[in-house]
């Protein structure tokens, strides 16, 4: 079969594919390959592909007739992509196909980053605990004052580890259920009042008062009550910890007949503060696992860096939206938008 006769068959394939003839020319390529590599029919394959690993794979297949694979890196829409290039022998030469494995690469990188972050978060308190245990067994064995001080620090570090493990388990459960939309109805007004009542002692300790606006009964959304309670507990606790310097934390609840982001009736719950706020540059990343605007301050306050990641996944499960607004010196506002029944 002539190389030109292959074109209709290549166009039917869902992957970018091209044919390298025994003469080293690109004998045919489909539109997907042209989009990925640029126009190349009739040109030598070295000028079309350029990347040494892919060229080596093609040469190996031309020489030995064996299937060879290599990674091909591309840049599409200002985003780097990774492709698995497979060179396979055919009667007319070598057929080279490209499979997009970017998502797999990103998932692998996320797993590696996650393990590295968890290891880092656990290593510090574990090192502290081991050091204090060694000290208590040795030099401070009979020093009551030192023993009490070290035991207090050990309790703080153990509590921090327990909180981290709890948040990791919570995040794991939320991710496992993310595709299953809750079906039971939850009245947001009483739920918010319950959360605010539970956090009142923490607010008093921080010298912060709560402001409520529009928090009322009757606004029901499909939801998991426990998970929604966790969302608003996390957001209000964060507002107390990082925005409490403003002396007030507010909770607003409004009903939208048709929310533009959801294109349907919705309830919007906003948690705001008048604290230091944050640079808007941080906003796209605040829901990433272990991302902290101020790492030292977060750890001092017992933060695990997972709270907003949990919030994001729970809101996603409820088919809602999380919108963050903040500016330095002007406080922060976290908007949770949930669809109505």
BELURGI-V266265 format. One record per residue. RES is the residue in one small letter. PHI is phi in whole degrees, 0 to 359 (NA if undefined). Layout:
res	phi
RES	PHI
RES	PHI
//
This chain:
res	phi
x	NA
x	291
x	302
x	294
x	288
x	282
x	307
x	299
x	289
x	294
x	295
x	282
x	279
x	279
x	248
x	296
x	220
x	218
x	249
x	257
x	282
x	297
x	278
x	89
x	261
x	279
x	278
x	198
x	203
x	273
x	297
x	295
x	292
x	296
x	295
x	286
x	250
x	91
x	300
x	214
x	298
x	92
x	273
x	292
x	296
x	295
x	283
x	271
x	265
x	68
x	282
x	306
x	297
x	288
x	298
x	298
x	296
x	294
x	298
x	296
x	290
x	298
x	282
x	251
x	76
x	261
x	287
x	225
x	230
x	201
x	270
x	237
x	257
x	229
x	227
x	240
x	50
x	63
x	232
x	288
x	234
x	241
x	237
x	265
x	269
x	239
x	258
x	232
x	288
x	224
x	305
x	271
x	149
x	229
x	265
x	246
x	244
x	233
x	248
x	287
x	246
x	300
x	299
x	294
x	297
x	295
x	297
x	297
x	293
x	297
x	296
x	296
x	296
x	296
x	298
x	296
x	293
x	298
x	300
x	295
x	294
x	277
x	297
x	298
x	294
x	295
x	298
x	297
x	298
x	298
x	295
x	291
x	300
x	298
x	294
x	293
x	280
x	245
x	298
x	261
x	306
x	252
x	261
x	297
x	295
x	295
x	298
x	296
x	294
x	293
x	296
x	296
x	293
x	297
x	296
x	299
x	291
x	294
x	296
x	297
x	296
x	298
x	295
x	296
x	298
x	299
x	291
x	296
x	296
x	297
x	298
x	298
x	295
x	297
x	296
x	294
x	260
x	299
x	277
x	260
x	282
x	297
x	246
x	282
x	271
x	233
x	276
x	290
x	301
x	301
x	297
x	295
x	299
x	296
x	296
x	297
x	296
x	294
x	266
x	302
x	300
x	295
x	293
x	298
x	297
x	272
x	70
x	241
x	251
x	267
x	245
x	245
x	220
x	74
x	281
x	213
x	283
x	103
x	264
x	257
x	232
x	292
x	191
x	260
x	301
x	296
x	290
x	294
x	300
x	295
x	303
x	285
x	296
x	299
x	292
x	288
x	299
x	299
x	298
x	293
x	288
x	253
x	239
x	295
x	297
x	280
x	81
x	211
x	234
x	247
x	232
x	242
x	231
x	226
x	251
x	251
x	297
x	209
x	285
x	299
x	284
x	259
x	59
x	194
x	301
x	208
x	244
x	248
x	245
x	249
x	246
x	229
x	216
x	242
x	278
x	288
x	70
x	213
x	297
x	305
x	298
x	280
x	304
x	298
x	247
x	294
x	266
x	286
x	297
x	68
x	281
x	231
x	291
x	228
x	300
x	296
x	295
x	298
x	293
x	298
x	269
x	87
x	287
x	259
x	81
x	245
x	303
x	285
x	295
x	297
x	302
x	300
x	293
x	293
x	298
x	299
x	300
x	274
x	59
x	256
x	226
x	244
x	241
x	244
x	232
x	197
x	208
x	301
x	79
x	237
x	81
x	226
x	221
x	250
x	254
x	253
x	249
x	240
x	290
x	281
x	291
//
